[in-house]
Amino acid sequence: MVSDRYVYTDDDGTVMNKRQFLVDNKDPAYNATLMTNDEVQVISYGNVALVLGKYHAKGTYKSKAFDHWGRFTDTWLYQNNTWLCIATHTSRIANR
């Protein structure tokens, strides 16, 4: 569901392409115990849609605990009878 030209911008300013994003998500040092989304809304513009929401991620990374709250914006493109995510941007709103 992620396009070959996908771009991810993390809350710390890191920018990743699809390959980097997938490798990062499989990092064995990252152990999420909670991943939720809420306040999700979809804004459609024909073959483009924005998905906006709030996220909560909790767990450990390299044995250090984290508890992140933030907002995300995903941009989706409908092409060849398929919806593909082409970009994601996250912004941290709080550390609790």
FENHUUR-V389971 format. One record per pair of residues at least 12 apart in sequence whose ideal C-beta (glycine too) atoms are under 10 Angstrom apart, sorted by the first residue. I is the first residue (numbers start at 1). J is the second residue. Records with the same first field share a line. If there is no record, write none. Layout:
I = J / J
This chain:
1 = 76 / 82 / 83 / 84 / 85
2 = 18 / 21 / 22 / 74 / 84 / 85 / 86 / 87 / 88
3 = 18 / 75 / 76 / 77 / 79 / 82 / 83 / 84 / 85 / 86 / 87
4 = 17 / 18 / 19 / 84 / 86
5 = 17 / 18 / 77 / 84 / 86 / 87
6 = 18 / 19 / 20 / 21 / 22 / 75 / 84 / 85 / 86 / 87 / 88
7 = 20 / 21 / 75 / 85 / 86 / 87 / 88 / 89
8 = 20 / 21 / 22 / 24 / 25 / 74 / 85 / 87 / 88 / 89 / 90
9 = 73 / 87 / 88 / 89 / 90 / 91
10 = 24 / 70 / 88 / 89 / 90 / 91 / 92
11 = 68 / 70 / 71 / 72 / 89 / 90 / 91 / 92 / 93
12 = 90 / 92
14 = 90
15 = 89
16 = 88
18 = 85 / 86
21 = 88
27 = 61 / 62
29 = 60 / 61 / 62 / 63 / 64
30 = 57 / 59 / 60 / 61 / 62 / 66
31 = 59 / 60 / 61 / 62 / 63 / 65 / 66
32 = 57 / 58 / 59 / 60 / 61 / 66 / 68
33 = 57 / 58 / 59 / 60 / 65 / 67
34 = 56 / 57 / 58 / 59 / 67 / 68
35 = 55 / 56 / 57 / 58 / 59
36 = 53 / 54 / 55 / 56 / 57 / 58 / 69
37 = 51 / 53 / 54 / 55 / 56 / 57 / 72
38 = 53 / 54 / 55 / 56
39 = 52 / 53 / 54 / 55 / 71
40 = 52 / 53 / 54 / 55 / 72 / 74
41 = 53
42 = 74 / 76
43 = 73
44 = 76 / 78
45 = 75
46 = 78
47 = 76 / 77 / 78 / 79 / 83
48 = 75 / 76 / 77 / 78 / 79 / 86
49 = 74 / 75 / 76 / 77 / 78 / 83 / 85
50 = 73 / 74 / 75 / 76 / 87
51 = 72 / 73 / 74 / 75 / 76 / 85 / 88
52 = 71 / 72 / 73 / 74
53 = 70 / 71 / 72 / 73 / 74
54 = 69 / 70 / 71 / 72 / 93
55 = 68 / 69 / 70 / 71 / 72 / 90 / 91 / 92 / 93
56 = 68 / 69 / 70 / 94 / 96
57 = 69 / 70 / 90 / 92
58 = 96
66 = 95
67 = 94 / 95 / 96
68 = 90 / 92 / 93 / 94 / 95 / 96
69 = 92 / 93 / 94 / 95 / 96
70 = 90 / 91 / 92 / 93 / 94 / 95
71 = 89 / 90 / 91 / 92 / 93
72 = 88 / 89 / 90 / 91
73 = 87 / 88 / 89 / 90 / 91
74 = 86 / 87 / 88 / 89 / 90
75 = 87 / 88 / 89
76 = 88
